[in-house]
Amino acid sequence: MSIITIGIVYVRGMNDLQMLDNRFWLSAVYAAGSMAISVYLLIGFMKSIPSEYEEAAMIDGCGYFGTLFRIIVPMARPGIITVVIFGFFDFWNEYVLAMTFLTSDHKKTIPVGLSNLFEIQRYATDWGSLFAGLVLVLIPTIVVYCLLQKKLTEGMMLGGLKG
């Protein structure tokens, strides 16, 4: 099967289940699509956490969930933040699925709106409004990256270690 055939089947299935033109289902598709890279990154990160911490927590009387939430999750925070940042950037810049699944103009996402603005500006001479829109779209990305740059770098470095 080619990728086009898979895409057609995917859209037809979502249409039959009344899932098109709904932001919730679009978000669910985004989450399902990013699951593989998220799991891959977190597995690499979790393998770098020494198992001695888990054993010490068990000896101290911590159960499985206590060990998970009191020991593992705080130590895995840089990896989790890295996955969240990559997910944010992936969802913020996604165009194809939003263009395909959302048909109402008031439900369109920002990349689709920028594309429409570009098409309008193609035959006009007012490029200032297009570039202003591009800058406004870049601001959240730059702010998120500047605020979490250290955690992102730390998470990528720790997740890449071999034990």
Disulfide bonds with the S-S distance in Angstrom:
none
